[in-house]
Amino acid sequence: MATSIARQLCAGSLGFGLCIAGVTGNADDINQDEVLELRRSGAVVPFQAILQSVNSRYPGAQILEVELEEDGGHYIYEIDIVVADGSVRELEINAGDGHIVEDELED
């Protein structure tokens, strides 16, 4: 079941880790412990900022899936969402600065 972005917004670093723990898990993804260390070191921005950025672009969107991956030394969030018109979009967001680097309509 999709979850409203507003409901996904977690407070603090511990909340960040818990949010990620619930949405990662593929072998190629970064695990929860790595995510927490990346956050503590400042290598990735708080997940709350990522969600706020998504919600600013797509108010009321629902999250389907989130993955944090390393790509060429950069950390990228891949986030699939359902937007207001019912379409599914895949966003790639630079986890280091929070900028949306790719926004595609899924087929």
VENQUI-V996725 format. One record per helix or strand of 3 or more residues. SS is the DSSP state (~ for helix, > for strand). FROM is the first residue (numbers start at 1). TO is the last residue. Records with the same first field share a line. If there is no record, write none. Layout:
SS = FROM-TO  FROM-TO
This chain:
~ = 5-8  12-23  32-41  47-57
> = 62-71  74-82  88-94  100-105
